[in-house]
Amino acid sequence: MGRGDRKTAKGKTAIRSYGNARPHSATKAVVTKSAVTAKPAVKKAAPVAAKKAPAKKPAA
């Protein structure tokens, strides 16, 4: 059970192959169903009053 064994991780690295003992994407993150369905709470900004244009001065 060592470098030549195809069923162990050490053997997989020696042979340079992948499988159950040595998955190709070893750092893959596991996503749970609750994390996918939960939506983050988004705060809405307070409504901003529309700015009025300054009053025009009458022509003299």
PDB file of N, H, CA, C and O in Angstrom:
ATOM      1  N   MET A   1       0.844  -1.175   0.000  1.00  0.00           N
ATOM      2  CA  MET A   1       0.000   0.000   0.000  1.00  0.00           C
ATOM      3  C   MET A   1       0.894   1.245   0.000  1.00  0.00           C
ATOM      4  O   MET A   1       1.220   1.785   1.057  1.00  0.00           O
ATOM      5  N   GLY A   2       1.269   1.672  -1.144  1.00  0.00           N
ATOM      6  H   GLY A   2       1.004   1.234  -2.003  1.00  0.00           H
ATOM      7  CA  GLY A   2       2.156   2.827  -1.195  1.00  0.00           C
ATOM      8  C   GLY A   2       2.137   3.478  -2.554  1.00  0.00           C
ATOM      9  O   GLY A   2       1.081   3.738  -3.131  1.00  0.00           O
ATOM     10  N   ARG A   3       3.334   3.736  -3.055  1.00  0.00           N
ATOM     11  H   ARG A   3       4.192   3.525  -2.587  1.00  0.00           H
ATOM     12  CA  ARG A   3       3.450   4.508  -4.290  1.00  0.00           C
ATOM     13  C   ARG A   3       2.858   3.807  -5.515  1.00  0.00           C
ATOM     14  O   ARG A   3       2.384   4.484  -6.428  1.00  0.00           O
ATOM     15  N   GLY A   4       2.871   2.509  -5.563  1.00  0.00           N
ATOM     16  H   GLY A   4       3.256   1.959  -4.822  1.00  0.00           H
ATOM     17  CA  GLY A   4       2.357   1.807  -6.739  1.00  0.00           C
ATOM     18  C   GLY A   4       0.892   1.438  -6.644  1.00  0.00           C
ATOM     19  O   GLY A   4       0.318   0.931  -7.608  1.00  0.00           O
ATOM     20  N   ASP A   5       0.273   1.683  -5.491  1.00  0.00           N
ATOM     21  H   ASP A   5       0.739   2.095  -4.708  1.00  0.00           H
ATOM     22  CA  ASP A   5      -1.109   1.276  -5.281  1.00  0.00           C
ATOM     23  C   ASP A   5      -2.051   2.282  -5.938  1.00  0.00           C
ATOM     24  O   ASP A   5      -2.018   3.470  -5.619  1.00  0.00           O
ATOM     25  N   ARG A   6      -2.885   1.804  -6.851  1.00  0.00           N
ATOM     26  H   ARG A   6      -2.912   0.839  -7.110  1.00  0.00           H
ATOM     27  CA  ARG A   6      -3.785   2.691  -7.584  1.00  0.00           C
ATOM     28  C   ARG A   6      -4.988   3.143  -6.758  1.00  0.00           C
ATOM     29  O   ARG A   6      -5.720   4.041  -7.174  1.00  0.00           O
ATOM     30  N   LYS A   7      -5.200   2.529  -5.593  1.00  0.00           N
ATOM     31  H   LYS A   7      -4.605   1.800  -5.255  1.00  0.00           H
ATOM     32  CA  LYS A   7      -6.381   2.863  -4.787  1.00  0.00           C
ATOM     33  C   LYS A   7      -6.117   3.886  -3.695  1.00  0.00           C
ATOM     34  O   LYS A   7      -7.054   4.317  -3.022  1.00  0.00           O
ATOM     35  N   THR A   8      -4.866   4.284  -3.501  1.00  0.00           N
ATOM     36  H   THR A   8      -4.105   3.934  -4.048  1.00  0.00           H
ATOM     37  CA  THR A   8      -4.557   5.241  -2.442  1.00  0.00           C
ATOM     38  C   THR A   8      -4.161   6.581  -3.045  1.00  0.00           C
ATOM     39  O   THR A   8      -3.772   6.660  -4.210  1.00  0.00           O
ATOM     40  N   ALA A   9      -4.263   7.622  -2.244  1.00  0.00           N
ATOM     41  H   ALA A   9      -4.579   7.557  -1.298  1.00  0.00           H
ATOM     42  CA  ALA A   9      -3.904   8.958  -2.709  1.00  0.00           C
ATOM     43  C   ALA A   9      -2.420   9.034  -3.059  1.00  0.00           C
ATOM     44  O   ALA A   9      -2.043   9.704  -4.020  1.00  0.00           O
ATOM     45  N   LYS A  10      -1.591   8.359  -2.295  1.00  0.00           N
ATOM     46  H   LYS A  10      -1.898   7.815  -1.515  1.00  0.00           H
ATOM     47  CA  LYS A  10      -0.152   8.350  -2.566  1.00  0.00           C
ATOM     48  C   LYS A  10       0.140   7.670  -3.903  1.00  0.00           C
ATOM     49  O   LYS A  10       0.999   8.118  -4.663  1.00  0.00           O
ATOM     50  N   GLY A  11      -0.579   6.591  -4.181  1.00  0.00           N
ATOM     51  H   GLY A  11      -1.277   6.227  -3.565  1.00  0.00           H
ATOM     52  CA  GLY A  11      -0.411   5.908  -5.457  1.00  0.00           C
ATOM     53  C   GLY A  11      -0.927   6.737  -6.615  1.00  0.00           C
ATOM     54  O   GLY A  11      -0.336   6.737  -7.695  1.00  0.00           O
ATOM     55  N   LYS A  12      -2.025   7.444  -6.399  1.00  0.00           N
ATOM     56  H   LYS A  12      -2.506   7.444  -5.521  1.00  0.00           H
ATOM     57  CA  LYS A  12      -2.582   8.293  -7.450  1.00  0.00           C
ATOM     58  C   LYS A  12      -1.609   9.403  -7.827  1.00  0.00           C
ATOM     59  O   LYS A  12      -1.453   9.716  -9.007  1.00  0.00           O
ATOM     60  N   THR A  13      -0.954  10.001  -6.832  1.00  0.00           N
ATOM     61  H   THR A  13      -1.082   9.746  -5.873  1.00  0.00           H
ATOM     62  CA  THR A  13      -0.002  11.064  -7.141  1.00  0.00           C
ATOM     63  C   THR A  13       1.221  10.510  -7.850  1.00  0.00           C
ATOM     64  O   THR A  13       1.788  11.182  -8.712  1.00  0.00           O
ATOM     65  N   ALA A  14       1.637   9.303  -7.507  1.00  0.00           N
ATOM     66  H   ALA A  14       1.177   8.757  -6.807  1.00  0.00           H
ATOM     67  CA  ALA A  14       2.794   8.691  -8.162  1.00  0.00           C
ATOM     68  C   ALA A  14       2.486   8.364  -9.615  1.00  0.00           C
ATOM     69  O   ALA A  14       3.332   8.538 -10.493  1.00  0.00           O
ATOM     70  N   ILE A  15       1.268   7.889  -9.863  1.00  0.00           N
ATOM     71  H   ILE A  15       0.581   7.748  -9.150  1.00  0.00           H
ATOM     72  CA  ILE A  15       0.864   7.533 -11.224  1.00  0.00           C
ATOM     73  C   ILE A  15       0.396   8.771 -11.993  1.00  0.00           C
ATOM     74  O   ILE A  15       0.274   8.738 -13.218  1.00  0.00           O
ATOM     75  N   ARG A  16       0.136   9.857 -11.269  1.00  0.00           N
ATOM     76  H   ARG A  16       0.235   9.884 -10.274  1.00  0.00           H
ATOM     77  CA  ARG A  16      -0.389  11.116 -11.823  1.00  0.00           C
ATOM     78  C   ARG A  16      -1.774  10.909 -12.446  1.00  0.00           C
ATOM     79  O   ARG A  16      -2.021  11.277 -13.595  1.00  0.00           O
ATOM     80  N   SER A  17      -2.672  10.305 -11.646  1.00  0.00           N
ATOM     81  H   SER A  17      -2.471  10.007 -10.713  1.00  0.00           H
ATOM     82  CA  SER A  17      -4.047  10.111 -12.084  1.00  0.00           C
ATOM     83  C   SER A  17      -4.981  10.617 -10.984  1.00  0.00           C
ATOM     84  O   SER A  17      -4.539  10.955  -9.886  1.00  0.00           O
ATOM     85  N   TYR A  18      -6.255  10.661 -11.291  1.00  0.00           N
ATOM     86  H   TYR A  18      -6.613  10.387 -12.183  1.00  0.00           H
ATOM     87  CA  TYR A  18      -7.251  11.172 -10.352  1.00  0.00           C
ATOM     88  C   TYR A  18      -8.335  10.118 -10.142  1.00  0.00           C
ATOM     89  O   TYR A  18      -8.508   9.223 -10.970  1.00  0.00           O
ATOM     90  N   GLY A  19      -9.052  10.224  -9.047  1.00  0.00           N
ATOM     91  H   GLY A  19      -8.912  10.951  -8.374  1.00  0.00           H
ATOM     92  CA  GLY A  19     -10.131   9.284  -8.744  1.00  0.00           C
ATOM     93  C   GLY A  19     -10.745   9.624  -7.410  1.00  0.00           C
ATOM     94  O   GLY A  19     -10.637  10.760  -6.948  1.00  0.00           O
ATOM     95  N   ASN A  20     -11.400   8.640  -6.771  1.00  0.00           N
ATOM     96  H   ASN A  20     -11.488   7.717  -7.146  1.00  0.00           H
ATOM     97  CA  ASN A  20     -12.057   8.877  -5.491  1.00  0.00           C
ATOM     98  C   ASN A  20     -11.052   9.198  -4.393  1.00  0.00           C
ATOM     99  O   ASN A  20     -11.337  10.018  -3.520  1.00  0.00           O
ATOM    100  N   ALA A  21      -9.888   8.570  -4.423  1.00  0.00           N
ATOM    101  H   ALA A  21      -9.657   7.904  -5.132  1.00  0.00           H
ATOM    102  CA  ALA A  21      -8.889   8.817  -3.389  1.00  0.00           C
ATOM    103  C   ALA A  21      -8.214  10.166  -3.581  1.00  0.00           C
ATOM    104  O   ALA A  21      -7.734  10.764  -2.618  1.00  0.00           O
ATOM    105  N   ARG A  22      -8.174  10.645  -4.814  1.00  0.00           N
ATOM    106  H   ARG A  22      -8.564  10.159  -5.596  1.00  0.00           H
ATOM    107  CA  ARG A  22      -7.525  11.926  -5.118  1.00  0.00           C
ATOM    108  C   ARG A  22      -8.379  12.658  -6.147  1.00  0.00           C
ATOM    109  O   ARG A  22      -8.087  12.597  -7.341  1.00  0.00           O
ATOM    110  N   PRO A  23      -9.433  13.352  -5.703  1.00  0.00           N
ATOM    111  CA  PRO A  23     -10.311  14.047  -6.638  1.00  0.00           C
ATOM    112  C   PRO A  23      -9.571  15.145  -7.391  1.00  0.00           C
ATOM    113  O   PRO A  23      -8.636  15.750  -6.866  1.00  0.00           O
ATOM    114  N   HIS A  24      -9.989  15.391  -8.602  1.00  0.00           N
ATOM    115  H   HIS A  24     -10.748  14.899  -9.029  1.00  0.00           H
ATOM    116  CA  HIS A  24      -9.323  16.387  -9.446  1.00  0.00           C
ATOM    117  C   HIS A  24      -9.457  17.789  -8.855  1.00  0.00           C
ATOM    118  O   HIS A  24      -8.488  18.548  -8.849  1.00  0.00           O
ATOM    119  N   SER A  25     -10.636  18.141  -8.363  1.00  0.00           N
ATOM    120  H   SER A  25     -11.423  17.524  -8.368  1.00  0.00           H
ATOM    121  CA  SER A  25     -10.837  19.453  -7.749  1.00  0.00           C
ATOM    122  C   SER A  25     -10.951  19.244  -6.240  1.00  0.00           C
ATOM    123  O   SER A  25     -12.053  19.151  -5.701  1.00  0.00           O
ATOM    124  N   ALA A  26      -9.817  19.172  -5.574  1.00  0.00           N
ATOM    125  H   ALA A  26      -8.922  19.248  -6.012  1.00  0.00           H
ATOM    126  CA  ALA A  26      -9.789  18.867  -4.149  1.00  0.00           C
ATOM    127  C   ALA A  26     -10.252  20.043  -3.303  1.00  0.00           C
ATOM    128  O   ALA A  26     -10.735  19.837  -2.190  1.00  0.00           O
ATOM    129  N   THR A  27     -10.119  21.283  -3.800  1.00  0.00           N
ATOM    130  H   THR A  27      -9.726  21.451  -4.704  1.00  0.00           H
ATOM    131  CA  THR A  27     -10.461  22.465  -3.007  1.00  0.00           C
ATOM    132  C   THR A  27     -11.853  22.990  -3.333  1.00  0.00           C
ATOM    133  O   THR A  27     -12.146  24.153  -3.052  1.00  0.00           O
ATOM    134  N   LYS A  28     -12.712  22.171  -3.914  1.00  0.00           N
ATOM    135  H   LYS A  28     -12.474  21.227  -4.142  1.00  0.00           H
ATOM    136  CA  LYS A  28     -14.054  22.600  -4.277  1.00  0.00           C
ATOM    137  C   LYS A  28     -14.889  22.818  -3.019  1.00  0.00           C
ATOM    138  O   LYS A  28     -14.921  21.959  -2.138  1.00  0.00           O
ATOM    139  N   ALA A  29     -15.566  23.965  -2.932  1.00  0.00           N
ATOM    140  H   ALA A  29     -15.540  24.663  -3.648  1.00  0.00           H
ATOM    141  CA  ALA A  29     -16.388  24.285  -1.776  1.00  0.00           C
ATOM    142  C   ALA A  29     -17.731  23.582  -1.879  1.00  0.00           C
ATOM    143  O   ALA A  29     -18.287  23.452  -2.970  1.00  0.00           O
ATOM    144  N   VAL A  30     -18.248  23.133  -0.759  1.00  0.00           N
ATOM    145  H   VAL A  30     -17.797  23.238   0.127  1.00  0.00           H
ATOM    146  CA  VAL A  30     -19.535  22.466  -0.713  1.00  0.00           C
ATOM    147  C   VAL A  30     -20.607  23.511  -0.439  1.00  0.00           C
ATOM    148  O   VAL A  30     -20.510  24.264   0.530  1.00  0.00           O
ATOM    149  N   VAL A  31     -21.632  23.560  -1.291  1.00  0.00           N
ATOM    150  H   VAL A  31     -21.710  22.949  -2.078  1.00  0.00           H
ATOM    151  CA  VAL A  31     -22.716  24.522  -1.151  1.00  0.00           C
ATOM    152  C   VAL A  31     -23.943  23.781  -0.647  1.00  0.00           C
ATOM    153  O   VAL A  31     -24.366  22.786  -1.236  1.00  0.00           O
ATOM    154  N   THR A  32     -24.509  24.274   0.448  1.00  0.00           N
ATOM    155  H   THR A  32     -24.165  25.082   0.926  1.00  0.00           H
ATOM    156  CA  THR A  32     -25.700  23.651   0.997  1.00  0.00           C
ATOM    157  C   THR A  32     -26.940  24.251   0.359  1.00  0.00           C
ATOM    158  O   THR A  32     -26.891  25.340  -0.212  1.00  0.00           O
ATOM    159  N   LYS A  33     -28.039  23.543   0.457  1.00  0.00           N
ATOM    160  H   LYS A  33     -28.079  22.658   0.921  1.00  0.00           H
ATOM    161  CA  LYS A  33     -29.281  23.999  -0.153  1.00  0.00           C
ATOM    162  C   LYS A  33     -29.801  25.262   0.530  1.00  0.00           C
ATOM    163  O   LYS A  33     -30.356  26.137  -0.135  1.00  0.00           O
ATOM    164  N   SER A  34     -29.631  25.368   1.838  1.00  0.00           N
ATOM    165  H   SER A  34     -29.181  24.657   2.378  1.00  0.00           H
ATOM    166  CA  SER A  34     -30.127  26.538   2.563  1.00  0.00           C
ATOM    167  C   SER A  34     -29.353  27.793   2.182  1.00  0.00           C
ATOM    168  O   SER A  34     -29.919  28.886   2.182  1.00  0.00           O
ATOM    169  N   ALA A  35     -28.067  27.656   1.855  1.00  0.00           N
ATOM    170  H   ALA A  35     -27.608  26.767   1.855  1.00  0.00           H
ATOM    171  CA  ALA A  35     -27.279  28.818   1.460  1.00  0.00           C
ATOM    172  C   ALA A  35     -27.696  29.317   0.083  1.00  0.00           C
ATOM    173  O   ALA A  35     -27.578  30.508  -0.207  1.00  0.00           O
ATOM    174  N   VAL A  36     -28.181  28.419  -0.764  1.00  0.00           N
ATOM    175  H   VAL A  36     -28.277  27.452  -0.528  1.00  0.00           H
ATOM    176  CA  VAL A  36     -28.587  28.811  -2.104  1.00  0.00           C
ATOM    177  C   VAL A  36     -29.938  29.504  -2.072  1.00  0.00           C
ATOM    178  O   VAL A  36     -30.137  30.490  -2.781  1.00  0.00           O
ATOM    179  N   THR A  37     -30.880  29.009  -1.259  1.00  0.00           N
ATOM    180  H   THR A  37     -30.719  28.208  -0.683  1.00  0.00           H
ATOM    181  CA  THR A  37     -32.224  29.561  -1.253  1.00  0.00           C
ATOM    182  C   THR A  37     -32.345  30.828  -0.416  1.00  0.00           C
ATOM    183  O   THR A  37     -33.251  31.625  -0.657  1.00  0.00           O
ATOM    184  N   ALA A  38     -31.471  31.041   0.551  1.00  0.00           N
ATOM    185  H   ALA A  38     -30.735  30.393   0.747  1.00  0.00           H
ATOM    186  CA  ALA A  38     -31.562  32.218   1.408  1.00  0.00           C
ATOM    187  C   ALA A  38     -31.094  33.448   0.647  1.00  0.00           C
ATOM    188  O   ALA A  38     -30.009  33.463   0.065  1.00  0.00           O
ATOM    189  N   LYS A  39     -31.930  34.475   0.664  1.00  0.00           N
ATOM    190  H   LYS A  39     -32.811  34.463   1.137  1.00  0.00           H
ATOM    191  CA  LYS A  39     -31.568  35.726   0.000  1.00  0.00           C
ATOM    192  C   LYS A  39     -31.101  36.726   1.048  1.00  0.00           C
ATOM    193  O   LYS A  39     -31.713  36.833   2.110  1.00  0.00           O
ATOM    194  N   PRO A  40     -30.028  37.457   0.769  1.00  0.00           N
ATOM    195  CA  PRO A  40     -29.567  38.448   1.734  1.00  0.00           C
ATOM    196  C   PRO A  40     -30.546  39.620   1.818  1.00  0.00           C
ATOM    197  O   PRO A  40     -31.150  40.013   0.820  1.00  0.00           O
ATOM    198  N   ALA A  41     -30.688  40.163   3.010  1.00  0.00           N
ATOM    199  H   ALA A  41     -30.197  39.844   3.821  1.00  0.00           H
ATOM    200  CA  ALA A  41     -31.583  41.303   3.206  1.00  0.00           C
ATOM    201  C   ALA A  41     -30.946  42.548   2.591  1.00  0.00           C
ATOM    202  O   ALA A  41     -29.795  42.878   2.879  1.00  0.00           O
ATOM    203  N   VAL A  42     -31.698  43.222   1.754  1.00  0.00           N
ATOM    204  H   VAL A  42     -32.632  42.954   1.520  1.00  0.00           H
ATOM    205  CA  VAL A  42     -31.192  44.418   1.082  1.00  0.00           C
ATOM    206  C   VAL A  42     -31.951  45.614   1.618  1.00  0.00           C
ATOM    207  O   VAL A  42     -33.179  45.664   1.555  1.00  0.00           O
ATOM    208  N   LYS A  43     -31.208  46.582   2.149  1.00  0.00           N
ATOM    209  H   LYS A  43     -30.210  46.542   2.200  1.00  0.00           H
ATOM    210  CA  LYS A  43     -31.855  47.796   2.642  1.00  0.00           C
ATOM    211  C   LYS A  43     -32.044  48.765   1.492  1.00  0.00           C
ATOM    212  O   LYS A  43     -31.137  49.007   0.695  1.00  0.00           O
ATOM    213  N   LYS A  44     -33.248  49.312   1.429  1.00  0.00           N
ATOM    214  H   LYS A  44     -33.984  49.116   2.076  1.00  0.00           H
ATOM    215  CA  LYS A  44     -33.517  50.301   0.398  1.00  0.00           C
ATOM    216  C   LYS A  44     -33.200  51.679   0.963  1.00  0.00           C
ATOM    217  O   LYS A  44     -33.437  51.953   2.139  1.00  0.00           O
ATOM    218  N   ALA A  45     -32.666  52.531   0.116  1.00  0.00           N
ATOM    219  H   ALA A  45     -32.473  52.309  -0.840  1.00  0.00           H
ATOM    220  CA  ALA A  45     -32.336  53.886   0.532  1.00  0.00           C
ATOM    221  C   ALA A  45     -33.623  54.682   0.733  1.00  0.00           C
ATOM    222  O   ALA A  45     -34.632  54.436   0.072  1.00  0.00           O
ATOM    223  N   ALA A  46     -33.570  55.632   1.649  1.00  0.00           N
ATOM    224  H   ALA A  46     -32.750  55.833   2.186  1.00  0.00           H
ATOM    225  CA  ALA A  46     -34.730  56.470   1.907  1.00  0.00           C
ATOM    226  C   ALA A  46     -35.030  57.282   0.655  1.00  0.00           C
ATOM    227  O   ALA A  46     -34.107  57.731  -0.025  1.00  0.00           O
ATOM    228  N   PRO A  47     -36.318  57.480   0.339  1.00  0.00           N
ATOM    229  CA  PRO A  47     -36.650  58.253  -0.865  1.00  0.00           C
ATOM    230  C   PRO A  47     -36.146  59.689  -0.733  1.00  0.00           C
ATOM    231  O   PRO A  47     -36.330  60.340   0.296  1.00  0.00           O
ATOM    232  N   VAL A  48     -35.519  60.153  -1.779  1.00  0.00           N
ATOM    233  H   VAL A  48     -35.370  59.624  -2.614  1.00  0.00           H
ATOM    234  CA  VAL A  48     -34.952  61.504  -1.792  1.00  0.00           C
ATOM    235  C   VAL A  48     -35.956  62.432  -2.453  1.00  0.00           C
ATOM    236  O   VAL A  48     -36.470  62.138  -3.532  1.00  0.00           O
ATOM    237  N   ALA A  49     -36.236  63.564  -1.793  1.00  0.00           N
ATOM    238  H   ALA A  49     -35.818  63.802  -0.916  1.00  0.00           H
ATOM    239  CA  ALA A  49     -37.180  64.535  -2.342  1.00  0.00           C
ATOM    240  C   ALA A  49     -36.587  65.136  -3.615  1.00  0.00           C
ATOM    241  O   ALA A  49     -35.392  65.426  -3.676  1.00  0.00           O
ATOM    242  N   ALA A  50     -37.425  65.317  -4.619  1.00  0.00           N
ATOM    243  H   ALA A  50     -38.396  65.082  -4.569  1.00  0.00           H
ATOM    244  CA  ALA A  50     -36.967  65.881  -5.885  1.00  0.00           C
ATOM    245  C   ALA A  50     -36.581  67.339  -5.673  1.00  0.00           C
ATOM    246  O   ALA A  50     -37.298  68.094  -5.017  1.00  0.00           O
ATOM    247  N   LYS A  51     -35.454  67.721  -6.230  1.00  0.00           N
ATOM    248  H   LYS A  51     -34.872  67.108  -6.763  1.00  0.00           H
ATOM    249  CA  LYS A  51     -34.987  69.097  -6.076  1.00  0.00           C
ATOM    250  C   LYS A  51     -35.678  69.979  -7.093  1.00  0.00           C
ATOM    251  O   LYS A  51     -35.799  69.635  -8.269  1.00  0.00           O
ATOM    252  N   LYS A  52     -36.123  71.115  -6.616  1.00  0.00           N
ATOM    253  H   LYS A  52     -36.025  71.395  -5.661  1.00  0.00           H
ATOM    254  CA  LYS A  52     -36.773  72.080  -7.517  1.00  0.00           C
ATOM    255  C   LYS A  52     -35.720  73.021  -8.079  1.00  0.00           C
ATOM    256  O   LYS A  52     -34.739  73.352  -7.413  1.00  0.00           O
ATOM    257  N   ALA A  53     -35.940  73.442  -9.307  1.00  0.00           N
ATOM    258  H   ALA A  53     -36.737  73.174  -9.849  1.00  0.00           H
ATOM    259  CA  ALA A  53     -35.027  74.401  -9.935  1.00  0.00           C
ATOM    260  C   ALA A  53     -35.202  75.747  -9.246  1.00  0.00           C
ATOM    261  O   ALA A  53     -36.306  76.087  -8.821  1.00  0.00           O
ATOM    262  N   PRO A  54     -34.114  76.521  -9.131  1.00  0.00           N
ATOM    263  CA  PRO A  54     -34.247  77.827  -8.488  1.00  0.00           C
ATOM    264  C   PRO A  54     -35.184  78.739  -9.288  1.00  0.00           C
ATOM    265  O   PRO A  54     -35.262  78.645 -10.513  1.00  0.00           O
ATOM    266  N   ALA A  55     -35.888  79.615  -8.580  1.00  0.00           N
ATOM    267  H   ALA A  55     -35.825  79.691  -7.585  1.00  0.00           H
ATOM    268  CA  ALA A  55     -36.863  80.513  -9.218  1.00  0.00           C
ATOM    269  C   ALA A  55     -36.134  81.468 -10.168  1.00  0.00           C
ATOM    270  O   ALA A  55     -35.082  82.019  -9.846  1.00  0.00           O
ATOM    271  N   LYS A  56     -36.727  81.641 -11.335  1.00  0.00           N
ATOM    272  H   LYS A  56     -37.582  81.194 -11.597  1.00  0.00           H
ATOM    273  CA  LYS A  56     -36.117  82.543 -12.328  1.00  0.00           C
ATOM    274  C   LYS A  56     -36.488  83.994 -11.981  1.00  0.00           C
ATOM    275  O   LYS A  56     -37.597  84.293 -11.538  1.00  0.00           O
ATOM    276  N   LYS A  57     -35.524  84.863 -12.199  1.00  0.00           N
ATOM    277  H   LYS A  57     -34.623  84.621 -12.559  1.00  0.00           H
ATOM    278  CA  LYS A  57     -35.773  86.279 -11.955  1.00  0.00           C
ATOM    279  C   LYS A  57     -36.402  86.889 -13.207  1.00  0.00           C
ATOM    280  O   LYS A  57     -35.985  86.591 -14.326  1.00  0.00           O
ATOM    281  N   PRO A  58     -37.411  87.746 -13.012  1.00  0.00           N
ATOM    282  CA  PRO A  58     -38.038  88.361 -14.194  1.00  0.00           C
ATOM    283  C   PRO A  58     -37.067  89.327 -14.880  1.00  0.00           C
ATOM    284  O   PRO A  58     -36.259  89.980 -14.220  1.00  0.00           O
ATOM    285  N   ALA A  59     -37.156  89.409 -16.202  1.00  0.00           N
ATOM    286  H   ALA A  59     -37.813  88.879 -16.738  1.00  0.00           H
ATOM    287  CA  ALA A  59     -36.268  90.293 -16.964  1.00  0.00           C
ATOM    288  C   ALA A  59     -36.641  91.744 -16.677  1.00  0.00           C
ATOM    289  O   ALA A  59     -37.825  92.081 -16.677  1.00  0.00           O
ATOM    290  N   ALA A  60     -35.668  92.600 -16.437  1.00  0.00           N
ATOM    291  H   ALA A  60     -34.706  92.327 -16.437  1.00  0.00           H
ATOM    292  CA  ALA A  60     -35.924  93.981 -16.086  1.00  0.00           C
ATOM    293  C   ALA A  60     -35.908  94.882 -17.279  1.00  0.00           C
ATOM    294  O   ALA A  60     -36.110  96.089 -17.144  1.00  0.00           O
TER     295      ALA A  60
END
